[in-house]
């Protein structure tokens, strides 16, 4: 039988990346807690209609990228390609709109899109997202962007840049006029568009603004801009957002081409980008979707949210800290070495005593030599090796060895506290 490998575009998250993932997730949980967000755990599979209805049938995600199948009950099921639609479905289905606004939720987990695998883009990828329901003012948008900035500072990503735009609302005063202007402009240049954008021109011309092909990007430079088509309400909202960001000291740039690849967005859209990931340069993206809750059968509810790409952020963190090793909190404080089966019981009991206060403790193999186990302890990144053999058991002691300099001594075999106090001075230094 040939070796079985991962599917194309799917990757294991192994050390040291898994430590970086956990750091990002822990930082996000703490920042969300400070801003009164609650965790929501959404299903990985949903009815396909959830995504075709919310994301839009004429989008690349729905047309090309969704993993969709028919289950044994004849239902069309899809792996979630993004998180917002599921959060809105849960919000409406569970009548969370009956609770006092605003309601704030965050989620973490894998998403799935069938697209060409490349750096920063996999077919199974991880996102951290947050959504706010029940706040219509620009101050809600501003606070969300401030929270994103705080999260990026927490994980020490300082070389990113925030880009913002308003794509207006969907009424007759705003988006339809812009759509007509785009159709008129690109219809005169249709032969220069990529094949995908030729189709988008007929079905969803705003998607042309999101195309990454160079020829389409060049054509966009002189295309109509949404700013000249915004209604008074959307123009005021966008101006208020910029004023709040200025007052809060949040740096940003305006990019009139940010429309995002999803149909549900209204008014504010934004991206946080870096120059260090090539074409896939957005690490955080989001915006408003004030109509989606109503479209899902709930009451009119303004909403805004974002998603962060964990793999992309992980790559940036590793690049910032070349040769990154796990932080000390992921490394074992002690590596307990049993020498022989007879001594293993005492060694394992000592290890349990060391773990009780919350310390990370690794244990060796009782049938492996002392020399080999010491090498393993060093490779594991442990600070101390603790040796328990037949001789030590007979004498009622355990031998400790500090791996950084080889210093060593003895403690009573049942006195885990003595070993813990031994490590304490270095922590306080």
Residue pairs with C-beta under 8 A, 6 or more apart in sequence:
6 12
7 123
8 117
8 123
9 114
9 115
9 117
9 122
9 123
9 124
10 122
10 123
10 124
11 122
11 124
13 21
13 126
15 326
16 318
16 324
16 325
16 326
17 314
17 318
19 326
19 327
19 330
20 314
20 317
20 318
20 324
21 126
21 310
21 314
22 330
23 155
23 317
23 327
24 128
24 155
24 310
24 313
24 314
24 317
25 108
25 128
25 310
27 151
27 154
27 155
28 106
28 108
28 128
28 151
28 308
29 39
29 106
30 154
31 147
31 150
31 151
31 154
32 39
32 106
32 130
32 147
34 150
35 104
35 143
35 147
36 104
37 104
37 105
37 106
37 130
38 104
38 105
38 106
39 105
39 106
39 107
39 108
40 87
40 90
40 105
40 106
40 107
41 107
41 109
42 80
42 83
42 86
42 87
42 90
42 107
42 109
43 80
43 86
44 79
44 80
44 109
44 110
44 112
45 77
45 78
45 79
45 80
46 77
46 78
46 80
46 85
46 86
46 89
47 75
47 76
47 77
47 78
48 66
48 68
48 76
48 77
48 78
49 76
50 78
50 85
50 86
50 89
51 61
51 62
51 66
51 78
51 80
51 81
51 82
51 85
52 62
53 85
53 295
53 296
54 84
54 85
54 88
54 262
54 263
54 264
54 292
54 295
54 296
55 61
55 62
55 81
55 82
55 85
55 262
55 263
55 264
56 62
56 204
56 262
56 263
56 264
57 63
58 200
58 203
58 204
58 207
58 263
59 204
59 207
59 261
59 262
59 263
60 196
60 207
60 261
61 81
61 82
61 113
61 261
61 262
64 114
64 115
65 81
65 113
65 114
65 115
66 78
66 79
66 81
66 112
66 113
66 114
67 78
67 79
67 81
67 112
67 113
67 114
68 76
68 77
68 78
68 79
69 76
69 77
69 78
70 76
70 77
71 77
79 111
79 112
80 86
80 111
80 112
81 111
81 112
81 113
82 111
82 127
82 262
82 307
83 107
83 109
83 111
83 127
83 129
83 307
84 129
84 131
84 262
84 264
84 289
84 292
84 305
84 307
85 264
85 292
86 107
87 105
87 107
87 129
87 131
87 305
88 131
88 289
88 292
88 293
88 296
88 298
88 303
89 296
90 96
91 97
91 103
91 105
91 133
91 293
91 298
91 301
92 293
92 296
92 297
92 298
96 103
96 133
97 103
97 133
97 134
97 293
97 298
97 299
97 301
101 133
101 134
101 135
101 301
102 132
102 133
102 134
102 135
102 140
103 132
103 133
103 134
104 130
104 131
104 132
104 133
105 130
105 131
105 133
106 128
106 129
106 130
106 131
107 127
107 128
107 129
107 130
108 126
108 127
108 128
108 129
109 126
109 127
110 124
110 125
110 126
110 127
111 124
111 125
111 126
111 127
112 123
112 124
112 125
113 123
113 125
114 123
115 121
115 123
117 123
118 279
118 280
119 277
119 278
119 280
119 315
120 277
120 278
120 280
120 309
120 311
120 312
120 315
121 280
122 311
125 309
125 310
125 311
126 309
126 310
126 311
127 307
127 308
127 309
127 310
128 307
128 308
128 310
129 286
129 305
129 306
129 307
129 308
130 144
130 147
130 305
130 306
131 303
131 304
131 305
132 140
132 144
132 303
132 304
132 305
133 293
133 301
133 302
133 303
134 301
134 302
134 303
135 302
135 303
135 304
136 290
136 302
137 237
137 240
138 237
138 238
138 240
138 241
138 244
138 268
139 240
139 244
140 302
140 304
141 241
141 268
141 288
141 304
142 241
142 244
142 245
142 248
142 250
144 286
144 304
144 305
144 306
145 162
145 164
145 245
145 250
145 252
145 270
146 248
146 250
148 162
148 272
148 284
148 306
148 308
149 162
149 250
151 308
152 158
152 160
152 272
152 284
155 313
155 317
156 317
156 320
157 274
157 283
157 313
157 316
157 317
157 320
159 274
159 275
159 276
160 272
160 273
160 274
160 283
160 284
161 251
161 252
161 253
161 272
161 273
161 274
162 250
162 251
162 252
162 253
162 270
162 271
162 272
163 252
163 253
163 254
163 255
163 258
163 270
163 271
163 272
163 273
164 241
164 242
164 245
164 252
164 253
164 254
164 255
164 258
164 268
164 269
164 270
165 226
165 254
165 255
165 256
165 257
165 258
165 259
165 268
165 269
165 270
166 226
166 227
166 230
166 234
166 235
166 237
166 238
166 267
166 268
166 269
167 175
167 206
167 226
167 258
167 259
167 260
167 265
167 266
167 267
167 269
167 287
168 174
168 175
168 178
168 226
168 229
168 230
168 231
168 234
168 266
168 267
169 175
169 231
169 233
169 234
169 266
169 267
169 290
170 176
170 266
170 291
171 231
173 231
173 232
174 229
174 230
174 231
174 234
175 229
177 229
178 206
178 224
178 226
178 229
179 205
179 206
181 224
181 229
182 205
182 206
182 208
182 209
182 223
182 224
183 201
183 205
185 223
185 224
186 193
186 197
186 201
186 205
186 208
186 219
186 223
187 201
189 219
190 198
190 201
192 215
192 219
193 201
193 208
193 215
193 216
193 219
194 211
194 213
194 215
194 216
196 211
196 213
197 207
197 208
197 211
197 213
197 216
200 207
200 208
200 211
201 208
204 263
206 259
207 259
207 261
208 216
208 220
209 220
209 223
209 257
209 258
209 259
210 257
210 259
210 260
210 261
211 217
212 279
220 257
225 256
226 256
227 235
227 256
230 238
234 267
237 267
237 268
238 267
238 268
241 268
242 252
242 254
245 252
255 271
258 269
258 270
258 271
259 265
259 269
260 269
260 285
260 286
260 287
264 289
264 291
264 292
264 295
265 287
265 288
265 289
266 287
266 288
266 289
266 290
266 291
267 287
267 288
267 290
268 287
268 288
268 304
269 286
269 287
269 288
270 285
270 286
270 287
270 306
271 282
271 284
271 285
272 282
272 283
272 284
272 285
273 281
273 282
273 283
274 281
274 283
274 316
275 281
276 316
276 319
277 283
277 312
277 315
277 316
280 312
282 309
282 312
283 308
283 309
283 312
283 313
283 316
284 306
284 307
284 308
284 309
285 306
285 307
286 304
286 305
286 306
286 307
287 304
287 305
287 306
288 302
288 303
288 304
289 303
289 304
289 305
290 301
290 302
290 303
292 303
293 299
293 300
293 301
293 303
294 300
294 301
317 324
318 324
325 381
326 381
329 360
330 360
331 360
331 380
331 381
331 382
331 383
332 360
332 361
332 362
332 380
332 381
332 382
333 354
333 359
333 360
333 361
333 382
333 383
333 384
333 423
334 351
334 354
334 359
334 361
334 362
334 382
334 383
334 384
334 385
334 386
334 419
334 423
335 361
335 362
335 363
335 364
335 373
335 376
335 377
335 380
335 382
335 384
335 385
335 386
336 347
336 348
336 350
336 351
336 354
336 361
336 362
336 363
336 364
336 385
336 386
336 388
337 347
337 363
337 364
337 370
337 373
337 374
337 377
337 385
337 386
337 387
337 388
338 344
338 346
338 347
338 348
338 363
338 364
338 365
338 366
338 388
338 389
339 366
339 370
339 387
339 388
339 389
339 390
340 366
340 367
340 389
340 390
341 366
341 367
342 390
342 393
343 366
343 388
343 389
343 390
343 392
343 393
344 366
346 388
346 392
346 393
346 413
347 363
347 366
347 386
347 388
347 398
348 363
349 414
350 386
350 388
350 398
350 413
350 414
350 416
351 361
351 363
353 414
353 416
354 361
354 386
354 416
354 419
354 420
355 361
356 416
357 420
359 420
362 377
362 380
362 382
364 373
364 376
364 377
365 373
368 376
370 387
370 389
373 385
374 385
374 401
374 403
377 385
377 403
378 403
382 403
383 402
383 403
383 404
383 423
383 426
384 400
384 401
384 402
384 403
384 419
384 422
384 423
385 400
385 401
385 403
386 398
386 399
386 400
386 401
386 419
387 398
387 399
387 400
387 401
388 398
388 399
388 413
392 398
392 399
392 413
393 413
396 412
396 413
396 414
397 410
397 411
397 412
397 413
398 410
398 411
398 412
398 413
398 419
399 408
399 409
399 410
400 408
400 409
400 410
400 411
400 419
400 422
401 407
401 408
402 408
409 422
411 418
411 419
411 422
412 418
